[in-house]
């Protein structure tokens, strides 16, 4: 009888141990999940809204070196370079042409030589002094009287100049617009106004 009781107790103990081990295995096999506080997202870079830029408003007078001038409406100043005192973009309809201002010492070769140099740049032959003077258009500005020329190659109308020569004491100013012939009339008035406004401050 005692042996039977001891056997039953041993079997019961084995069952308890077996169940306990099974329970441990079940707990070990459980998928454990953990939650952690998420780091706050990095702040996004600020967005800068881009707006189309309007041409800078003209200010009058403007000054470059020993000269000053009034900038016509719509003309946009660009940095000068090399011998250029200044460069401007001049509006013509939906496009722009370029105006340059150059100052050289003394007469810089004289009117005839410079007009013939410009003529050569657009494929025109040189002419004599009488022809140069007959083609000159005279105007009066703040530096005194000056001459300007409308030079057009009729065979190549894409090549044309408005070019002015302004004596300024020990220097001579050369102001030139390079544009197709069809655009010269549209910019001539503002070109002449600009030339007239040039002065010593």
C-alpha positions, 0 to 999 in steps of 0.5 A: 500500500505504501509503495502504491502511495509513493508511486502515485506521489512520484507520478504527481510530482513528475506531472507538476514539474512537466506542467511547470516546464511547459509553462516556462516554454510557453512564456519564453515563446511569447513575442514580447513587444516594447514601446518607446517614446519616439524622437521628435521629427527634425524640423523641416527647413524653412521654405522660401517663397520665390517671387518674380523680381521686377526690374530695379527702379531707376534712380536719378542721377546715377554716378560712375567715376567722374560722370553722372547721368539720369537713367531713362525709365526701364533701363537696367544697369549692369556691372561695367567691365574693362574699359566700360564705365557702364552697361545698360539693358534697354527694353525694346518691346519684349526684348532688350538691347545693350547700351555701353558707355566708354571713356577714353583719354583726349579725343581718342582718335577723333570723330572720323576715325571712330565713326569709320571704326563703327562702320567697319564693325557692321560691314560698311566701308569707310567714308571721308570726313565730309560724309561723316559730318553730313551724317552727324546729328547734333544735340546739346547736353549737360556736357555741351554739344555732342554728335550722334550717328545712326549707322545701318547696314541696309544689306544686313539690317540686323547690324546697326548702331546708335553711337554718340561722341561726347567731348568731356574735357580731358576725356571723350565719352562714347555711348553706343547702342547695338541693335537691329535696324528695326529697333533703332527708332524705338530706342533713339529718344531714350538714348538721346535723353540719356546722352543729354543727361550725362554730366560731371557731378 
